[in-house]
Every structure is written in C-alpha cells, then in structure tokens.
Amino acid sequence: MSTQEKLNLLKSGKLTAEQNVKNCLQKIKKENSNINALLYVAEKEALAQAKYVDKKLKTNTAGKLAGLTIAVKSNINIIGMPISCASKTLENYSGTYDADVIRNIKAQDGIIIGIANCDEFACGSFGSNSAFGATKNPKALGVYPGGSSSGSAAAVAAGFCDLSLGSDTGGSIRNPASSCGIVGIKPSYGRVSRYGLIDLSMSLDQIGPFASDVYGAALLMEVIAGHSDADPTTYDKAVPNYTNFQNPKSISVGLSGEFKKLCINKEIYALVENAARSLAQKLKSQLKNVILKYTHLGVQTYYPIVYTEFYSGTRKFDGRRYGKKIEDSCGEEVLRRILGGKEISRAEHEGQYYRKALATKKLIAEDFNSAFKQVDVILAPTTPDLPPQLGKKLSPEEDYATDAFTIPANLAGIAAGVVQIGTLKGIPIGMQVMVPAFKEELLFNVLEEIGNI
C-alpha cells in the first residue's frame, strides 16, 4: 500500500490511527527479533498518541502525517525515550527534550513508534557496528542493509513503520535506502534543523527521511524542513509543497565518467546507465557527461573533517554529566575516529590536515557548481559495489570506500536522493540523484519520474 493510499484510508475513517499502530506493532513483535531494526518499541506512547490522533481525524483537525507511524534513528533526541546512539556509552540515557524535527512531526500528528538501530554514533557504512547487534536487511537477509542509518531503512523495508528518520553525514541515508530498496533523502545542508541531533560531523550532517515511495519521503521532508532559531545554519526560506509533483520538462541530465571509473561492480553502473537513458528518453532530454575532477578525493577529504569534528563533539561524553566516558565504553570504529581526531587536532600538527581537507571540500563544491551550469541533475550509483555478506569483516579502508559516491554530495552541501532501479543477485540497487542546493522540489520530481519508468 502506498503512503498516499494509507493516508486516504486514515482520512476516510476506513483505517484508524490506532489500528495502523497495532498492525505495525504486531509485525514488529513477530519479526524485529530477527531483523534488529528497532532498539526500543514505543508501544504505550504510540497507542496513546494514536487515540488522540483518531479524535482529531474525526473532527478534520489532524495534521499532514495524521496516523502514520515513524521510526527515529537513535541519535535524534525524543523526550522520554532511550537515545543511545546504539552505544554502551549512552545505553541508559533518555532524551530530555525533542529535536526540532520531532517537534515538527508531533505537530503534524505523526506517531513515533520506536527508536531505530544504527552504527554506533553513526560511525559505519553497513549497520554492523551497533553495540546492540547488527541490523539485517529485510530485502536480502544474507547481506548488511547499509549504514549508518541501518535500522531506520530496515524498519521501513520490513513494514515496521510507514516512514522513518535517519541522519546522513557521508551517505548514511542513501546507502541503506539503496540496499533496502526504498527511498532515502539527504537534504541540502541547512534545509533541515540539526537541533537535537547528536552529531557525527557538524559541518556535514543532515537529518532526512526514508519511505517506501517518493510521496512518503516528500511528505515527511515537507514536515521536517524549514528555518529554526535553534539552528543558525538553517535556510530562512519557505518550504515548497514537495508532494505536488510536476513533470520536470526541459531539464538536462548528467552522468560523470569519474563515477564510472570508481565503480567496482560494472553491473551496478550498467543499471544506472540504462535508467539514465530511460529517464532522458522519457523527458526528451539528452544525456551529457559532466566532469567532476575532484570526486576521487572525496573519501580522503571527508575523513579528516569527520575525525576532527567527531573528536570535538565527543568531549562532552566524559562520564560526569551523563552516560559513561566514551573512550572506556565505545566500540573499535568509534575509538579509531576519536583517536584519529585527537591526533589531527594536536597542536604540533597546527591543524594542517583539517585545513587541507576544508580546502579540498571547497574544490569539490566548486566542481558541482560548474557541473550544474551544464545540467540540472546528476545521476550516479549509490555505492561502488554490493553490500557485504553478514559477518564479513572489512578493513577500515574497504569500509570507508563504500561511501565514495555519496560523500561528495555532503562535501558540496547539495541535495541528493535514492530510488530503486533494479536488483543484482537478489539485492536491491538504488540510483542516486543529485541536484543543486535547495532544489529539493526538483529532486522529488525527478525521483518520482524514475520510480514510474
């Protein structure tokens, strides 16, 4: 059932919010122990909220999300719920306030049904680094679902909720959206408030939606986007009606040879090229090759920034105010990033690695600015290869390379989304669509066209 169809049932009274919640809870009880998508199920809270929403539905005063169930990544604060970041460091911490995105969801009568698993403190690319066990991929149980927002994607793919929230620092929404066969959106930097997000890297993070279809992702994006006085990086412009899809006529579509060169699995790139040709034909547009000459430096640029900013952000986890001291309680990947950030930040290095990374970040942003003068959208694979088999141990270098195609959008601050275009070996494959900053309306229009090819 599509998101729009379910909303119509809820508005008509043929389905109550309470029954929708009960249906999700039943599926969670039956399957979550195997998938491990949710770390906390808000059964009592969700049922109470559903009864309240049903009253509003009867009086036609309910919001845009009325009756829809939403899972939230465990690094986004919700008052009274366990916000652990999937880490032993914060396993006993409960949110003391609502993040801006949660306030917006509650104001539109969305129902929070649970807290989703993820890589610890969002450090990972597959969903394998959670302190509470790896998430499994509901669409391909033998492989990882992608990360770091693994539980958020898996919860939607498994039908545990209607929509979900994740955070994307270098691909953490798009990567699992691709592997789980759903839609995932990384908004432009500043389009969505980060207030209430426990950050991995404050200059790159963005909260974004997951859904089983483009309409659901667009609807949740409408709700969470907008200016916030609590986050000075937010864009002070009105939020468009993202669900009012328009045929994106007269747009030009780009591919980049740089992504093709970096793609390990050539079958993935063949799917992308076929989908790109189909889209161009449908839109009566010509495909153009755009040059993104600094794309290959994305991974090398990203990690010095992330290491440094993550180290700075984790200094509050000292075991005194809340939780445990992070260095004494975290996993291997988190500790690697903390120690790496500490070294980069040391006075004798004079910040040279971080500054060089910031300079290259600027070059990557200029690359995309030039490319978008030639084309309106750029299409690319989401990952260079298929996700690894469950239990397979990758080196840090192999792990980091997984985000080679998604990192550039974060470094450039542009918007990007993923929609499924096929399968390989039974694993969903999503194509990444990139648009200029704050052109999310165009992004949703193009994703909808691709979904209908």
C-alpha positions in Angstrom: 0.0 0.0 0.0 1.4 3.4 -1.0 1.7 6.2 1.6 -1.0 8.2 -0.2 -3.4 5.3 -0.2 -2.9 4.8 3.6 -3.4 8.5 4.3 -6.7 8.3 2.3 -7.8 5.4 4.4 -7.0 7.2 7.6 -8.7 10.4 6.5 -11.8 8.5 5.4 -12.0 6.5 8.6 -11.7 3.2 6.9 -8.5 2.7 8.9 -7.9 4.2 12.3 -4.6 5.5 13.6 -4.9 3.1 16.5 -5.4 0.1 14.1 -2.4 1.3 12.0 -0.2 1.4 15.1 -1.5 -2.1 16.2 -0.7 -3.5 12.8 2.8 -2.2 12.9 3.3 -3.4 16.5 2.1 -6.9 15.5 4.7 -7.0 12.7 7.4 -5.7 15.0 6.7 -8.3 17.6 6.8 -11.0 15.0 9.9 -10.0 13.1 12.1 -7.4 14.9 14.0 -10.0 16.9 15.4 -11.3 13.7 15.9 -8.0 11.8 17.0 -6.0 14.9 15.9 -2.7 13.2 14.4 -1.2 16.4 16.2 -0.9 19.7 13.1 0.5 21.5 9.4 0.0 20.7 7.3 2.8 22.0 4.1 0.7 22.3 2.5 2.5 25.1 3.3 6.0 23.8 2.3 5.2 20.2 -1.1 3.7 21.2 -1.9 6.7 23.4 -0.9 9.1 20.6 -3.0 7.2 18.1 -6.1 7.5 20.2 -5.5 11.3 20.4 -5.0 11.5 16.6 -8.1 9.5 15.9 -10.1 12.2 17.7 -8.5 14.8 15.5 -9.2 12.8 12.4 -12.9 12.7 13.2 -13.1 16.5 13.5 -10.9 17.1 10.4 -8.3 19.0 12.5 -5.5 16.5 12.1 -2.1 17.3 10.6 -0.3 16.1 7.4 1.1 13.0 9.0 -2.1 12.0 10.9 -2.0 8.4 11.8 1.3 7.5 10.1 3.9 5.6 12.2 7.5 6.9 12.2 10.8 5.3 13.5 13.6 7.5 14.5 17.4 6.9 14.4 18.8 6.6 17.9 21.0 9.7 17.6 17.9 12.1 17.4 16.5 13.3 20.7 13.0 12.5 21.8 11.9 13.3 25.3 11.4 10.3 27.5 12.8 7.7 25.0 16.2 6.0 25.2 18.6 7.8 22.9 21.7 5.6 23.0 23.3 6.3 19.6 23.5 2.4 19.6 26.4 2.7 22.1 27.1 1.4 25.6 28.2 5.0 26.3 24.6 6.2 26.4 22.7 3.0 26.9 20.9 4.4 30.0 20.4 7.9 28.6 16.8 9.1 27.9 16.1 12.2 25.9 15.3 15.3 27.9 13.9 17.3 25.0 12.5 16.9 21.5 14.7 17.7 18.5 13.2 20.2 16.1 12.3 17.5 13.6 10.5 15.6 16.3 8.5 18.7 17.3 7.5 19.2 13.7 6.4 15.6 13.4 4.4 15.7 16.5 2.8 19.0 15.5 1.6 17.2 12.3 0.3 14.2 14.2 2.9 11.7 13.2 3.2 8.8 15.6 6.7 7.8 16.9 6.7 4.1 17.1 10.2 3.3 18.0 14.0 4.1 18.1 16.0 2.6 15.3 19.3 0.8 15.4 22.3 2.3 13.7 26.1 2.1 13.6 27.4 3.3 16.9 27.4 7.1 17.0 26.7 6.9 13.2 30.2 5.5 12.6 29.9 2.9 9.9 28.7 2.1 6.4 26.8 -1.2 6.8 24.9 -1.3 10.1 27.4 -3.8 11.6 28.9 -1.5 14.3 26.0 -1.2 16.7 26.8 -2.1 20.3 23.4 -3.9 20.4 23.9 -6.2 17.4 23.9 -5.7 13.6 20.8 -4.9 11.7 19.7 -7.3 9.0 18.5 -6.4 5.5 14.7 -7.4 5.2 15.0 -7.4 1.4 18.2 -9.5 1.3 18.7 -11.3 4.6 22.2 -12.6 3.8 23.8 -9.1 3.4 24.1 -6.0 5.5 21.4 -3.3 5.0 23.9 -0.4 4.7 24.6 2.2 7.3 24.9 4.1 9.4 21.1 4.6 9.4 20.6 0.8 9.1 17.6 0.4 11.4 15.7 3.4 10.0 15.9 1.9 6.5 15.3 -1.7 7.6 12.2 -0.7 9.6 10.6 0.9 6.6 11.6 -2.0 4.3 10.2 -4.6 6.8 6.9 -2.7 7.2 7.5 -1.9 10.9 6.6 1.7 10.3 5.3 3.9 7.5 8.2 6.4 7.5 11.5 6.9 9.3 14.2 9.4 10.0 17.9 9.0 9.6 21.0 11.2 9.5 23.4 11.5 6.6 27.0 12.6 7.0 28.5 10.9 4.0 25.8 8.6 2.7 24.2 7.2 5.9 20.7 7.6 4.5 21.3 6.9 0.8 23.5 3.8 1.3 20.9 1.8 3.3 18.0 3.2 1.2 19.7 1.6 -1.9 20.4 -1.8 -0.2 16.9 -2.0 1.3 15.1 -1.0 -1.9 13.4 2.2 -0.5 13.6 5.9 -1.0 16.1 8.0 1.1 16.8 11.7 1.0 19.8 13.7 2.1 18.6 17.3 2.2 20.8 20.3 1.3 23.0 21.4 4.2 20.8 23.8 6.1 17.4 22.7 4.8 16.6 20.7 7.9 17.4 21.8 11.5 20.1 19.7 13.3 19.0 20.9 16.7 18.6 17.7 18.8 20.8 15.6 16.6 23.8 14.0 18.4 26.3 14.9 15.6 29.0 12.9 13.9 30.3 15.9 12.0 28.5 19.2 12.5 29.6 20.7 9.1 28.3 17.7 7.1 25.3 16.1 9.0 21.7 16.4 7.8 18.6 14.7 9.1 16.5 13.2 6.3 13.5 10.9 5.6 13.1 7.3 4.5 9.9 6.0 2.9 8.7 3.1 0.7 7.8 5.6 -2.0 8.7 9.1 -3.2 5.4 10.6 -2.0 6.1 9.4 1.6 9.7 10.8 1.6 8.4 14.1 0.1 5.7 14.4 2.7 8.0 13.8 5.7 10.5 16.2 4.2 7.8 18.9 4.0 7.2 18.5 7.7 10.8 18.5 8.9 12.3 21.2 6.6 12.5 24.8 7.4 14.2 27.6 9.4 14.9 27.2 13.1 16.0 29.8 15.6 17.8 26.9 17.4 20.0 26.1 14.3 21.7 29.2 12.7 22.7 27.1 9.7 19.1 26.6 8.6 17.9 28.2 5.4 15.5 31.0 6.0 13.1 30.4 3.1 9.6 29.0 2.8 9.3 25.2 2.3 7.8 24.3 -1.0 5.0 21.7 -1.4 7.2 18.8 -2.2 4.3 16.4 -2.8 2.8 18.4 -5.6 4.8 16.6 -8.3 5.4 18.3 -11.6 6.7 16.8 -14.8 10.3 18.1 -14.9 10.2 19.1 -18.6 13.1 20.6 -20.4 15.7 19.6 -17.8 19.2 18.3 -18.8 20.5 15.1 -17.3 24.2 14.4 -16.5 26.4 11.4 -15.9 30.0 11.6 -14.8 32.8 9.4 -16.1 34.5 9.8 -12.8 31.8 7.7 -11.1 32.1 5.1 -13.8 35.9 4.8 -13.3 35.4 4.4 -9.5 32.6 1.8 -9.8 33.9 -1.6 -8.7 30.8 -3.6 -9.8 30.3 -2.8 -13.5 26.8 -4.3 -13.4 25.7 -1.6 -11.0 26.9 1.1 -13.3 25.2 -0.6 -16.3 21.9 -0.4 -14.4 22.5 3.3 -13.7 23.3 4.0 -17.4 20.1 2.1 -18.5 18.0 4.0 -16.1 19.6 7.3 -17.1 18.9 6.6 -20.8 15.3 5.7 -20.0 14.8 8.9 -17.9 16.4 11.1 -20.6 14.2 9.5 -23.3 11.0 10.0 -21.1 11.9 13.6 -20.5 13.0 14.2 -24.2 16.4 15.2 -22.9 19.9 14.4 -23.9 22.4 12.8 -21.6 25.5 14.9 -21.0 28.8 13.9 -19.5 30.0 16.3 -16.8 33.5 16.5 -15.3 33.8 16.1 -11.6 37.6 16.0 -11.4 37.9 16.1 -7.6 35.3 13.4 -6.9 38.1 10.8 -6.4 39.3 12.8 -3.4 36.0 12.6 -1.6 37.0 9.9 0.9 40.4 11.4 1.6 38.8 14.8 2.2 35.9 13.5 4.2 37.6 11.6 6.9 40.0 14.2 8.3 37.0 16.5 8.7 34.8 13.8 10.3 37.6 12.6 12.6 38.3 16.1 13.8 34.7 17.2 14.3 33.7 13.9 15.9 36.6 14.1 18.4 35.5 17.7 19.3 31.8 16.7 19.6 32.5 13.7 21.8 34.4 15.7 24.5 31.0 16.1 26.3 30.8 12.3 26.9 33.2 12.4 29.8 31.2 10.2 32.2 30.4 13.1 34.5 27.2 14.7 33.2 25.6 11.7 31.6 26.5 8.3 30.3 29.9 6.7 30.5 33.3 8.0 29.4 33.2 7.3 25.7 36.8 6.1 25.4 36.1 3.5 28.0 32.8 2.2 26.6 32.8 2.6 22.9 33.5 0.2 20.1 36.5 -0.1 17.8 35.4 2.2 15.0 34.3 4.9 17.3 37.6 4.8 19.2 39.5 4.8 15.9 37.8 8.1 14.9 38.3 9.7 18.4 42.0 8.8 18.4 42.4 9.9 14.8 40.7 13.2 15.5 42.8 13.7 18.6 46.0 13.3 16.5 44.8 15.6 13.7 43.9 18.2 16.3 47.2 18.1 18.2 48.9 21.4 18.4 52.1 20.3 16.7 50.2 19.4 13.5 48.9 23.0 13.5 45.6 21.8 12.1 47.2 21.3 8.6 45.3 18.1 7.7 41.9 19.6 8.7 42.6 22.8 6.8 43.8 21.0 3.7 40.6 18.9 3.8 38.5 22.0 4.1 40.3 23.5 1.1 39.6 20.3 -1.0 36.0 20.4 0.2 35.7 23.8 -1.4 37.1 22.5 -4.7 34.6 19.6 -4.7 31.8 22.2 -4.1 33.1 24.3 -7.0 33.2 21.2 -9.2 29.5 20.6 -8.6 28.7 24.3 -9.1 30.3 24.1 -12.5 28.6 20.9 -13.4 25.2 22.3 -12.5 25.7 25.1 -15.0 25.7 22.4 -17.7 23.0 20.1 -16.4 20.1 20.2 -13.9 20.6 16.8 -12.3 23.4 14.4 -12.0 22.8 10.6 -11.8 25.2 8.2 -10.2 25.4 4.9 -8.4 24.9 4.9 -4.7 27.7 2.5 -3.8 30.6 1.1 -5.9 29.7 -2.5 -5.0 27.1 -4.7 -3.4 26.9 -4.8 0.4 29.0 -7.5 2.0 27.7 -10.7 3.4 26.6 -10.7 7.1 29.6 -11.4 9.4 32.2 -10.4 6.8 34.9 -8.3 8.4 36.2 -5.4 6.3 39.3 -3.3 6.7 38.7 0.4 7.5 39.8 1.2 4.0 37.3 -1.1 2.4 34.6 0.2 4.8 35.3 3.9 4.0 35.5 3.3 0.2 31.8 2.2 0.3 30.8 5.9 0.6 32.9 7.1 -2.3 29.8 8.0 -4.4 27.7 9.6 -1.6 30.4 11.6 0.3 30.8 14.3 -2.5 27.2 15.5 -2.0 27.8 16.1 1.7 31.0 17.9 1.0 29.3 20.1 -1.6 26.3 20.7 0.6 23.8 19.8 -2.2 20.7 17.7 -2.1 20.6 14.0 -3.1 18.2 11.1 -3.0 18.0 7.4 -3.9 15.3 5.4 -5.6 15.4 1.7 -6.6 16.2 0.9 -10.2 16.6 -2.9 -10.1 18.3 -5.8 -8.3 21.5 -7.7 -8.6 21.8 -11.2 -7.0 18.5 -10.5 -5.3 19.8 -7.3 -3.7 18.1 -4.0 -4.4 20.1 -1.4 -6.3 19.2 2.3 -5.9 20.3 5.1 -8.2 21.5 8.4 -6.7 20.1 11.7 -8.0 21.9 14.9 -7.1 20.6 18.4 -7.6 21.9 21.9 -6.6 21.5 23.1 -3.0 17.9 23.8 -2.0 16.5 22.3 -5.2 14.7 19.5 -3.3 11.5 20.2 -5.3 13.3 19.2 -8.5 14.8 16.2 -6.7 11.4 14.8 -5.8 10.0 15.4 -9.2 12.9 13.5 -10.8 12.8 10.7 -8.3 9.0 10.3 -9.0 9.7 10.1 -12.7 12.4 7.5 -12.2 10.1 5.5 -10.0 7.5 5.4 -12.7 9.8 4.3 -15.5 
